[in-house]
Amino acid sequence: RMARTDWRWDGVGHLDRWSHLFILDRLGGRPRQVTGGDWGVSDIAWHPDGRTIAFTADRGPEPDLHPRPTIWAVDVDAGAGTKEPEPREVLAPGGWANHPTWSPDGRWIAAVGILEPEPLDDISPGIVLGPADGVRAPHALDPDLDRAIGNWTDTDLNGWMVSGRHGPAWIDDRRLVATVSDRGRSHPQIFTIDPKKGRLIVRTRAATGDRTSHTIAVVQATDAGPPLIAFLGTDGARAMELYTTDGQDPAHARRRTGFGSAWQDRHPMPEMRRVDVPGPGGPIETWIVSPPGAGDKALPTVVDVHGGPLGAWAPAPHVEVFLLVARGYRVILPNIRGSATYGRDWIRPQLGDWGGVDAADVLAAVDHVVKLGLTDPDRLGIQGLSYGGFMVNWLVGTSDRFKAAVSENGVTNQIAGWANSDSGPEYDRAALMGDPLSPEGIEKLWRQSPLRKVASIHTPLLMLQAEADLRCPPQDNEQLFIALRHLGREVEYVLYPEESHTYASSGRPDRRIDRMTRMLDWFDRHLR
């Protein structure tokens, strides 16, 4: 029996029960339930006094149709046998909020959030701050920061598929630290505030370089010394390690581990070259990844389009990029319009225009690398997952540039995706995609659907699909496969049972190996 539209979630399955808050004495005993009801709890944070817990919950009248999670607090020091205390809302921006944290003096509560009601995808989530008692509305701690809090870079070398802690986290009563994503990198940054007024004084970087920071924590290493900022992240093309910094010398974060990237020492590292591609909407930051010692020789080349579109390629590429380079391919990683980490003006032109400015940017990156003499234009391939899979499907239907293509968990029919996806209606609203509730909305969704271009697809296409994907489900992508088969085009469709949308990074190891093997073999067959 379904009474709501949010009964399923990718990687979880059917949502047939709610997550709630329980208290368990550290010495053992029976857990005591603190919250209950037809709503769920996440992101818990203890108050410094040990008597109150803050958490994220969406208790709006129609959370499935109009999701708006906010921050709540509940007193938990009542004894066993007492009835559940009633939570109170303590931080409620107009948009949404999550990941709360109390200041050490208990005066303030900070969270990641957006002030604007029903925000579009071009608004980056920032830190929102309000009084701990919730008597005044929260404010944006740094309203001029046009970059997202959290790690929005797209690489499986930093563990992005695992739940991370991006902050904010309090260093002391005057300072918070949080990960900020900027131009394909993500660094811990320190926000110094006036502890009485809760207003920002200055924001400074706690680390620099070609890093992506995934999880941060504030630790007291010694009784006498200052707190350290610890973070897990990549450095250049090196996989995730643990780093620490005191925030005083951001250029010299200290690496504390070496086993996360040790496997890379057994293999030649690819050459990473950053270029600013002249694009129709401005420079497109692009990574060109090459076999070591390849020089400027024209090589068979694969363009890889990241997911999202609110993702961004980082200096640390995906594992399959290492494999493609080891096989002798060059790989192009463009951060086209719509990519996160470059600010609102880079995202907004792509809203409601899938296959427009973004496709033009992909082709501009290809043209530039061909012009540099690094690519054989007769041996071009393209691959992508999720939104990247959409772009593959779109470009092979609107261009004959590519001799082989691999589309994974993509989008084919935007009309079907609106309801088939676990997040379709809300996502399409925020991305200005349209909806099928009016003739105009149907036309807009169909205009952005690769299935509309199926008769023009002649590029050999390998479609890889996670069978349990609830984000971009098989029912959508099978429409393209069946249409291509009826047209007599070269197409293969591979289903991976039980796997979810992020199977490429979090799936069963043998299936991940199978995926990468098929990808390499497909390009070898058509580009060699």
N, C-alpha and C positions, 0 to 999 in steps of 0.2 A: 504494500500500500504506500503510495507516494502522495504527499500533500505539498512538497516543496520541490524546487528544481535542482537543489544542490545535494542530491542523494549519493553522489559519487565524486571521487577525486582521484586523479592520476597517481599511481604509485601506492594508493591506499585501497582503492576498490569502493565497494558500497559503504556508505556512512550510515550504519544502523544503530549507532550509539554515540553518546556525547562524552567528551573528555572533561573531567571535573577535578577539583582540587581536594586532595586528601592530606592529612597530617599524620605523621608517624613518629613516635618518640624514638630518638636515636638509640636508646637502649632496648628497643623492641616493643612489642605489644600489638594491639589491634589498630589498624588505620582508622582515622576518624574523618568522615566526609564533611567538607566545609561548604561546598557549593553544590547546587543541583538545579535542574530545569532543562528546558528544550533549547539549550545553547551550550557552546563549548568554551573551555578555558585553554589558554596557551600563554607562553612567555611570562612565567611567574618571576617575581622579584620580591625578596624579603625587605621590609622596612628595617632601618638600623636598630629600632627598638625591639625587634624580634616579635612584635605582637600583631603586625599587619602584613598582608601580602598583596602586592599589585599584580594584575594580570590583564591580558588582552581578551576581550569578548565582544561579540556582536549581538546585542540584545535589542536591535531595532525591530519595528513592527513587521517588516518583510525583508529579512536579511538575505534571502536567496535572490530576490529581485533587485534589491538596493543595498548591497553589502556596505557596511560602514563600521568596522571594528574600532573600538575605543578602549580606554584604559579604566579599569575598575579596581577597587581596593576592598578588602574584607578583613575584619578583625578575627584572629584565629586563636586568641589566648583564652577563650572560654573552655571550661572543663569538659571532660567526656560526659556524654549523656545530655548535654544541652542541645537545643535545636539549632539548625543551620543559621548562622548570622546572615543578615541581608547585605549583599555587596552594594557599594555606592560608586557612582561614576566620578572619577577624579580628574580625567584629562580627556576632553572631547573636542578636537578640532573639527572644522567643517567637513574635511575630507575623511581621513582615517588616521589611526595611530596603532603602533605595536611596539614590542620590545621595550617595556618601561624599565626605569631604574631610578631609585631614590638617591638624592644627595646625601652625603655622610651625616650632615647635621639634621636631616629630615625635613628641611625647609622646602625643597623643590622636588618635582618629579619630571624626568625627561623621557622622551620616547622618539622613535622614528615616525614621521607622519607628514601629512599635507593639510594645510589650512583650508584650501579652496574646496567647496562642495562639488561632488561629482567630477573630480579632476580628470583631465585627459592625459594621455601618455607622455605629453611633452613637458609635464610638470614633474620635476625631480623631487623625490622624498627627502626631506631634511630633518633636522632635530627640532622638535617642538618642546617647549618648556612651560610649565605652569606651577602654581603653588600646590604644595602637597595636599592641602585640604580641598582643592578643587573649587574654591570660592570665586576665582577669576578665570576667564577664558585663557587658554594657552596662547603663546606667541611663537613665531618662528625665531629661533635663536640667531640664525644668520640668514636673513631674508634675501641678501644679495648673492648667496651661494647658488649658482646655477649648475650644480653637480649633485649627483645622487649620493646619499649615505648608503653604504654597503658596497659589496664587491659585485659590479655589474659586468666584469670581463668574462670572456667565454674561453675557458681552457680547462681541460680535465686534469692538468698538472697541479691544480691548487685545491682539489677536493670540493669544487663548487656544488657537486651533486649531493653533498652531505650538509645537513643543517649547520650553518655557521653562526658565530656571534660577531657581528660587525660593530657593535656598540649602539648607542653611546654607553660609555662606562666612566664612572667618576674616578678621578685621580685623588682629588681632595675637594673641599667645599667650593673652590674657585675654578677648578679645571675639569673638563670632560675630554675624553678621547673617543673618536669614532673613525671608521674607515670611510674615506671619500674617494669615489671613482672619478678619474679625470684623464681623458685622452688615452683610453686603453690601459691605464695603470690604476692601481688603487692603493692608497697609502693611509696609515693612521695620521690623523690630524688632531691637534689639541685646540680646544675652544676654551678660552679664559673668559670668565664672566664676573660681573659684579655680584657677589653673593647675597647682597641685600635686595637688589632690584631685579636680578636674574637677566640682565642684559649683557650682550656680548661686548667684550673689550677688544680682543684680538684673536685671530685664528692662525695657527702656525703648523707647519708640517713636522711630524715626528720621525719621518723617514723619507728618503728620496730614491731616485733611480728607476730602472725598468722593472719595478716590482708589482706584484698583485698580492694584496693582503686579504686573507679569507676570514680568519678568526683572530680576535684580539682579546686581551685580558690585562687588567692592572694587578700586579703582584708586588708584595712587599718582600724583597729578597733578603734583607737584613733588618734588624731592629732599628739600627741607627741611620741607615741610608735612605735615599728617596725611593719612592715606588718606581718600579720598572714597567714599561709597556711591552708586553710579550705579544707576538703575532705570528701566525702561520701564513706563509706565502711563498711565492716563487720569486726568483731573481734572474732576470733575463729569461733564457730558455731552460733554466734549471728548475727541476720540480720542487715541490713544497718542502720547506724546512722551518724550523723554529728560530725566530729572531727576537732579540730584545733591544730596547733603546730607552734611555732616560728622557728622551725628548729634547735634550739640550743640544745635541749634535746630530741633526736628522740625516746627514750624509753618511753617518757611520753606525748604522744599525749592526749589531753583533750577531753573527750566525752561531746558534747554540747546538745544532745537530748537523749531521752529514749523511744520515742513512736514507732520507727521503729521496734524494737524487743520486744515490750511489750507483744505481743501475745504469745511469747515463754514462758513467765512466767507462763502461765496457763497449760503448758504441761511438762512432764518430758523430760529433755534434753538427747539426746543420748550420749553414751560414744564414743569419738573419739580417736583412737589409731593409731599413725603413725609408720609404719615399713618400713625398706629398704629390699625389697624382693630380694634375690639373683636371678639375671636374666641372660639369655644367653649373653646379651650385657652390663651387668653392673647392679648395684643396681636400683631397680624400687621403687621409693617412692610411697607408697600405704597407703591409709586410710582405716582402718577397723572400721566400725560404728556398734555399738552394743546397744541392749536395756540396760537401766540402771540396774545394778545389775546382769547382765547375767554371769559375771565372764568368766571362760574358758570353759563353757559348749558348746558342739557341737550343733549348731543350723542350721535350714534351712537357706540357704545363697543365696543371689542374687549378681552377679557380674554386675556392672554398668560401661559401657564403654562410655567415654565422646565423644562429637562431635569434629569436626575439619577436620582432626586429630589435627590441631593446636589449641587445647584447653588444659586445665589442670585442674584436680580436685583440689579444694582448701580446707582449713580447714572448710569452710562453705559449707555444702552439699546442694543439691537440695531439694525442699519441699517433693518430693515423697520419698526421703531417710528417712526423719522423719516419714512418714506414714508407710513405710515398717518396720522400727525399732519398731514403736509402735505396729505393728501387730505381733511382735516376731521374725522378720528376722534379720540376720546379713547381712551387705552390704559391699562389697569390691569395693574400688575405686582406681584402679591402674593408675598411670601416665606412660603409656607404651611408648616405642620408637615411635617417631612421635609427642609426646606431646610438646607443646610450654613451655616456661619458663625455660628449662633446657639447652639451648644452641644449637648451630649448630650441634655438634657431636651427640646429642640425636635425632635430627630430620632427618638428612641426610640418615641414613640406611633405613628409611621407605619410602623414595621417590621412586616411581615406584615399590613398593613392598607391596601393600595392601594385607593383608592376609599372609604375611611372618613373618618378625621379630616382627610385632605388635601382631599377633595372638600368637606367641610363648611367648611373654611377658604376655599376658592375662592368658594363661595356667600356666605359672610359678607362677603368683600371686595366682591362685587357688590352685596349688600344695602346696605352702608355707602355706597358711591358713589352708588347710587340715592337713598338717604336724604339725601345732601348736595345733591341736585338737579342733579348733574353729568351724569347719564346718562338717556337716554330708555329706559325699561325695555322698550319694544316694538322697540328697535333695538339689541339686544345680540348680539355675536358672540364667538367664542372660538377661539383658535388655540394650538398647541403642538407641539413637536418632541421625539421620543424619549419620555421619561417624560411630557413635556408632551403629546405625541400620545396616549399612554395616557389622560391625564386628559380630553382632548377626547372621545375615544371613550367613556369612562365617563360623562361628564356628559350627553352628548346621549342616552344610553340610560337615564339616571336622572332627568332634569330636562327640562322644556320651556321653560326660561328663554331659550334661545338661538335666534335666528332664522337663524343661519348659523354654520358651523364649518369650520375648516381643520385637519386632522390630518396631521402629517408624521412619517414613520419611527417610527410609534408602536408600541404593543403591543395586540394584540387577544385572543390566546389564550395565556395564561400557560403552559399545558401544553406547547404547541408551542414556545414561546419558550425553555423550559428547555433543550432540546437544539439548537434551530435557531440560537440566538445564540452568537457566538464566546466569550462569557463567561457563558453562562446558568447552568450548575450552581453555579459559585463565587459568582456574583452573588446568585442566589436563596438560597444558604445564608447569606450575610452580611446579606441583607435580610429574613431569616426568611420568605421567600415560600412555602417548601414545595418538594417534589419529587414527581415522578410514580412513585416507587418503592414507594408504598403507597397503598391506597385513601384514607386520610386525607390524604396529601399531594396526591393528584389533586383531591380535593374542595376543599382549600384553594386550590390554584392556580386552579381553575375559578371559585371564589367571587370571585376578584380579576380575572376576565377580562371585558373589555367585550363579547366575543362572546356571553356569556350573556344580555346585555340587548338583543340586536340587534332583537328584535321591537318594542321600545319606542322605537326611534330613528325620529324623524320630521323632525329638523332637517336641512336641506340640508347635505350633507357633501362637502367637497373633500379627497381623500386624495392627498398628494404623497409619492412614495417614491423613494429612491435605489436603483437596481437592484442595485448592488454592495454594498449595506449588509449587513455581516455581524453588526452589533450588534442591529438590529431588522429582520430580513430581510423581503423581499417575501412569502415564503411564509406568513408570519404574517398580515400586513395584508390580503393578498388574500382571506383567509377572510371578513373583514368586508365587503369590497367585493362579493364574489359573493353573500353572504347578503342584503345590502341590495338588490342588483339583482333577486334572486328575490322579494323582498318588494315590489318596485315603488317603492322610495323614491328620492328625488333624491340621487344620488351620482355623483361623477366620480373617476377614478383616473388619476394621471399618473405615469409611470415615467421617471426620468432615468438614461439608460444610463451605465455605467462609474463612476457616482458612489458615494461611500461615505457613512457615517452623518453626517459633518459637512459634507455638500455645501453646506448653506446658507451656510457661512462660508468653505469652502475649495474649492468646486466650480468648474468651468469658468465663466468670467464670463458667457457667453451663457446658460448654464443657470440661473445665479443670478438673472439679469435675468428670465428666463422664469418662474421660481418666484415672484418678488415681483410680477410683473405678474398672474399668475393669482390670487394671493392677494388683491390689491387689487380685481381685477375681480369676484371671487366675493363679497366683502363689499359692493361697490357694487351688485351685482345684487340682493342680499337685504336690505340694511340701509338703502338710500336710499328 
